[in-house]
Each structure stands twice: as structure tokens, then as C-alpha cells.
Amino acid sequence: MIGLIIAQLDDDRAFMLDLYKNYYGLVRKTIFSITHSIEDIEDLIDDAFIKLMDKISLLQTFDCCKPTAYVVYTTRSVSINYIKHKKVENRRMYYIENMDITEDLFNLEK
């Protein structure tokens, strides 16, 4: 999916492709070290690079180690947001699973 989005970029396509090639491994490792989730890792990688695409002009001004730090920071943010979202989903699922609607149905009949 990310390849299709990069292909739509005009002037910044080469920069984004280099960024993707150079940082894919680091992004993958960072996401896994935070989430410990293999099933959603590719989606999270795409999300991280989509966030980075919004900041191409900023990334192009960085020198030396700053792009690496920015990529890691963005990746960590995406991963932490994923964990927070999963916790909310799990709480809702737990609440729904523990609801016993049969009691409510019997109360309606009386």
C-alpha cells in the first residue's frame, strides 16, 4: 500500500523511497519492540511512513542524525497510539462479553 502512495508523490518521490529503504528495518524493529505484535506490524509500518510523508519538507532540512531520531520518535508515537487503541477495544469487548442480556429479556416479559 505504501508503494502506491509513494508513487503518487511528484517531487519528493525519490526522497521518500530512500527514506523507506533506509529506515524500514529500524521502523519494523521499533514497532515490534513496543507492540510485540506481528499480525499488525505491516499496517503500523505503513501508518508510520504515512505520518512521515506529511513531514517531508521538514525531514529534507535535517542533517546528520536528526532524520533517524525523527523517524524513531514518529514510529514510537504510532506504536503507543496503537497500544492505547487496543486497550480501549479490549475493555469494550470485555464489557460486552460480560453482559448477560438474557436477564433483561426475562424482565421485559413480566
Rosetta constraint file for C-alpha pairs under 8 A:
AtomPair CA 1 CA 5 HARMONIC 6.71 0.50
AtomPair CA 1 CA 46 HARMONIC 7.40 0.50
AtomPair CA 2 CA 6 HARMONIC 6.15 0.50
AtomPair CA 2 CA 46 HARMONIC 5.80 0.50
AtomPair CA 2 CA 49 HARMONIC 7.61 0.50
AtomPair CA 2 CA 50 HARMONIC 7.54 0.50
AtomPair CA 3 CA 7 HARMONIC 6.06 0.50
AtomPair CA 4 CA 8 HARMONIC 6.58 0.50
AtomPair CA 5 CA 9 HARMONIC 7.00 0.50
AtomPair CA 6 CA 13 HARMONIC 5.97 0.50
AtomPair CA 6 CA 16 HARMONIC 6.87 0.50
AtomPair CA 6 CA 17 HARMONIC 7.17 0.50
AtomPair CA 7 CA 13 HARMONIC 6.70 0.50
AtomPair CA 8 CA 13 HARMONIC 7.83 0.50
AtomPair CA 9 CA 13 HARMONIC 5.14 0.50
AtomPair CA 12 CA 16 HARMONIC 6.16 0.50
AtomPair CA 12 CA 56 HARMONIC 7.47 0.50
AtomPair CA 13 CA 17 HARMONIC 6.09 0.50
AtomPair CA 14 CA 18 HARMONIC 6.18 0.50
AtomPair CA 15 CA 19 HARMONIC 6.15 0.50
AtomPair CA 15 CA 60 HARMONIC 7.99 0.50
AtomPair CA 16 CA 20 HARMONIC 6.05 0.50
AtomPair CA 16 CA 53 HARMONIC 7.26 0.50
AtomPair CA 16 CA 56 HARMONIC 7.60 0.50
AtomPair CA 17 CA 21 HARMONIC 6.10 0.50
AtomPair CA 18 CA 22 HARMONIC 5.91 0.50
AtomPair CA 19 CA 23 HARMONIC 5.87 0.50
AtomPair CA 19 CA 24 HARMONIC 7.92 0.50
AtomPair CA 20 CA 24 HARMONIC 5.41 0.50
AtomPair CA 20 CA 49 HARMONIC 7.43 0.50
AtomPair CA 23 CA 27 HARMONIC 6.00 0.50
AtomPair CA 23 CA 68 HARMONIC 7.83 0.50
AtomPair CA 23 CA 71 HARMONIC 7.74 0.50
AtomPair CA 24 CA 28 HARMONIC 6.10 0.50
AtomPair CA 24 CA 45 HARMONIC 7.81 0.50
AtomPair CA 25 CA 29 HARMONIC 6.09 0.50
AtomPair CA 26 CA 30 HARMONIC 6.03 0.50
AtomPair CA 26 CA 72 HARMONIC 7.70 0.50
AtomPair CA 27 CA 31 HARMONIC 6.11 0.50
AtomPair CA 27 CA 45 HARMONIC 6.61 0.50
AtomPair CA 27 CA 48 HARMONIC 7.88 0.50
AtomPair CA 27 CA 71 HARMONIC 7.46 0.50
AtomPair CA 27 CA 72 HARMONIC 6.79 0.50
AtomPair CA 27 CA 75 HARMONIC 6.24 0.50
AtomPair CA 28 CA 32 HARMONIC 6.19 0.50
AtomPair CA 28 CA 41 HARMONIC 7.09 0.50
AtomPair CA 28 CA 42 HARMONIC 8.00 0.50
AtomPair CA 28 CA 45 HARMONIC 6.45 0.50
AtomPair CA 29 CA 33 HARMONIC 6.05 0.50
AtomPair CA 30 CA 34 HARMONIC 6.40 0.50
AtomPair CA 30 CA 72 HARMONIC 7.16 0.50
AtomPair CA 30 CA 75 HARMONIC 6.91 0.50
AtomPair CA 30 CA 76 HARMONIC 6.91 0.50
AtomPair CA 31 CA 35 HARMONIC 5.96 0.50
AtomPair CA 31 CA 36 HARMONIC 7.65 0.50
AtomPair CA 31 CA 41 HARMONIC 6.91 0.50
AtomPair CA 31 CA 44 HARMONIC 7.35 0.50
AtomPair CA 31 CA 45 HARMONIC 7.58 0.50
AtomPair CA 31 CA 75 HARMONIC 6.63 0.50
AtomPair CA 31 CA 76 HARMONIC 6.84 0.50
AtomPair CA 31 CA 79 HARMONIC 5.76 0.50
AtomPair CA 32 CA 36 HARMONIC 4.79 0.50
AtomPair CA 32 CA 37 HARMONIC 6.12 0.50
AtomPair CA 32 CA 38 HARMONIC 7.07 0.50
AtomPair CA 32 CA 41 HARMONIC 6.98 0.50
AtomPair CA 34 CA 76 HARMONIC 7.49 0.50
AtomPair CA 34 CA 79 HARMONIC 6.47 0.50
AtomPair CA 34 CA 80 HARMONIC 7.37 0.50
AtomPair CA 35 CA 79 HARMONIC 6.37 0.50
AtomPair CA 35 CA 80 HARMONIC 7.72 0.50
AtomPair CA 35 CA 82 HARMONIC 7.91 0.50
AtomPair CA 35 CA 83 HARMONIC 6.66 0.50
AtomPair CA 37 CA 41 HARMONIC 6.35 0.50
AtomPair CA 40 CA 44 HARMONIC 6.31 0.50
AtomPair CA 41 CA 45 HARMONIC 6.15 0.50
AtomPair CA 42 CA 46 HARMONIC 6.27 0.50
AtomPair CA 43 CA 47 HARMONIC 6.19 0.50
AtomPair CA 44 CA 48 HARMONIC 6.13 0.50
AtomPair CA 44 CA 78 HARMONIC 7.05 0.50
AtomPair CA 44 CA 79 HARMONIC 7.11 0.50
AtomPair CA 45 CA 49 HARMONIC 6.33 0.50
AtomPair CA 45 CA 75 HARMONIC 7.86 0.50
AtomPair CA 46 CA 50 HARMONIC 6.07 0.50
AtomPair CA 47 CA 51 HARMONIC 6.24 0.50
AtomPair CA 47 CA 78 HARMONIC 7.13 0.50
AtomPair CA 48 CA 52 HARMONIC 6.28 0.50
AtomPair CA 48 CA 74 HARMONIC 6.49 0.50
AtomPair CA 48 CA 75 HARMONIC 5.41 0.50
AtomPair CA 48 CA 78 HARMONIC 6.13 0.50
AtomPair CA 49 CA 53 HARMONIC 6.10 0.50
AtomPair CA 50 CA 54 HARMONIC 6.77 0.50
AtomPair CA 51 CA 55 HARMONIC 7.16 0.50
AtomPair CA 51 CA 74 HARMONIC 7.41 0.50
AtomPair CA 52 CA 56 HARMONIC 6.49 0.50
AtomPair CA 52 CA 71 HARMONIC 7.31 0.50
AtomPair CA 52 CA 74 HARMONIC 7.35 0.50
AtomPair CA 55 CA 59 HARMONIC 6.14 0.50
AtomPair CA 56 CA 60 HARMONIC 6.09 0.50
AtomPair CA 57 CA 61 HARMONIC 6.81 0.50
AtomPair CA 58 CA 62 HARMONIC 6.96 0.50
AtomPair CA 59 CA 67 HARMONIC 6.11 0.50
AtomPair CA 62 CA 66 HARMONIC 5.75 0.50
AtomPair CA 62 CA 67 HARMONIC 6.03 0.50
AtomPair CA 63 CA 67 HARMONIC 7.12 0.50
AtomPair CA 65 CA 69 HARMONIC 6.54 0.50
AtomPair CA 66 CA 70 HARMONIC 6.11 0.50
AtomPair CA 67 CA 71 HARMONIC 6.06 0.50
AtomPair CA 68 CA 72 HARMONIC 6.18 0.50
AtomPair CA 69 CA 73 HARMONIC 6.03 0.50
AtomPair CA 70 CA 74 HARMONIC 6.07 0.50
AtomPair CA 71 CA 75 HARMONIC 6.05 0.50
AtomPair CA 72 CA 76 HARMONIC 6.03 0.50
AtomPair CA 73 CA 77 HARMONIC 6.26 0.50
AtomPair CA 74 CA 78 HARMONIC 6.29 0.50
AtomPair CA 75 CA 79 HARMONIC 6.16 0.50
AtomPair CA 76 CA 80 HARMONIC 6.04 0.50
AtomPair CA 77 CA 81 HARMONIC 6.10 0.50
AtomPair CA 78 CA 82 HARMONIC 6.22 0.50
AtomPair CA 79 CA 83 HARMONIC 6.37 0.50
AtomPair CA 80 CA 84 HARMONIC 6.25 0.50
AtomPair CA 81 CA 85 HARMONIC 6.11 0.50
AtomPair CA 82 CA 86 HARMONIC 6.17 0.50
AtomPair CA 83 CA 87 HARMONIC 6.25 0.50
AtomPair CA 84 CA 88 HARMONIC 6.44 0.50
AtomPair CA 85 CA 89 HARMONIC 6.25 0.50
AtomPair CA 86 CA 90 HARMONIC 6.04 0.50
AtomPair CA 87 CA 91 HARMONIC 6.19 0.50
AtomPair CA 88 CA 92 HARMONIC 6.32 0.50
AtomPair CA 89 CA 93 HARMONIC 6.16 0.50
AtomPair CA 90 CA 94 HARMONIC 6.01 0.50
AtomPair CA 91 CA 95 HARMONIC 6.14 0.50
AtomPair CA 92 CA 96 HARMONIC 6.17 0.50
AtomPair CA 93 CA 97 HARMONIC 6.04 0.50
AtomPair CA 94 CA 98 HARMONIC 6.21 0.50
AtomPair CA 95 CA 99 HARMONIC 6.44 0.50
AtomPair CA 100 CA 104 HARMONIC 7.65 0.50
AtomPair CA 101 CA 105 HARMONIC 6.35 0.50
AtomPair CA 102 CA 106 HARMONIC 6.31 0.50
AtomPair CA 103 CA 107 HARMONIC 6.27 0.50
AtomPair CA 104 CA 108 HARMONIC 6.32 0.50
AtomPair CA 105 CA 109 HARMONIC 6.65 0.50
AtomPair CA 106 CA 110 HARMONIC 6.88 0.50
